[in-house]
Amino acid sequence: MKRPLLLAGALAGPLYVGIGTVEAIVRDGFDIRKHSLSLLANGTGGWIHSVMMVGTGLLTVIGAIGLARSFAPGERSRWGVGGLIVYGAGVAAAGLMRADPALGFPPGTPDAMPETVSWHGVGHVIAGMIGFIGLIVACFVLSRWFGRHRSAGWARFSLITGIVYFLGLAGLGAGAGTAAVNLGFTVAVILGWTWITLLMLRARAEGSLR
């Protein structure tokens, strides 16, 4: 039963990155150097981004459940699995609460941050932050787990992913809206989803994690 769950988790990353990339290209007025992907939930067709976030978040939770069943007896990493569940739930919750229009997107929006923030805008930020912290925790915990089990490559990959995501999140908090920060966080998001996808595929291919 765990193999279908892991496959579902592996699909989350390609769907998130793929759909998000297409949206960023085709949506009028969107500039990845200036706008966060979350703003795509606004305007005509914004529902696509919201559905994508909810769907990929839930797929991640499903994959994490499959991952929990993939550890050898007595070797389960509760914090690693828990962090992934928190991440998936955070992405899904953020998808249910739309970010406020800002910085000229969608077209017609003032070219500045909103003077007031709606309840769903606040909820979106909180859910996203909790989810991101969950992923960072999962990366660091599983890096240590892989290190203990003599899988140096995966230990480094997990550690680097966690560090890059932490730096991207810190940069986002310090200077959201600038090109360097937005592009840096985009790289972190892509790396994070890549790590999740490959982790799920590894567990699925090997049958168990040791």
DAWOMO-V362468 format. One record per run of one state. SS is the DSSP state (h for helix, s for strand, l for the rest). FROM is the first residue (numbers start at 1). TO is the last residue. If there is no record, write none. Layout:
SS	FROM	TO
SS	FROM	TO
This chain:
l	1	1
h	2	26
l	27	36
h	37	41
l	42	45
h	46	68
l	69	70
s	71	71
l	72	77
h	78	96
l	97	101
s	102	102
l	103	104
s	105	105
l	106	118
h	119	148
l	149	151
h	152	175
l	176	178
h	179	206
l	207	208
s	209	209
l	210	210
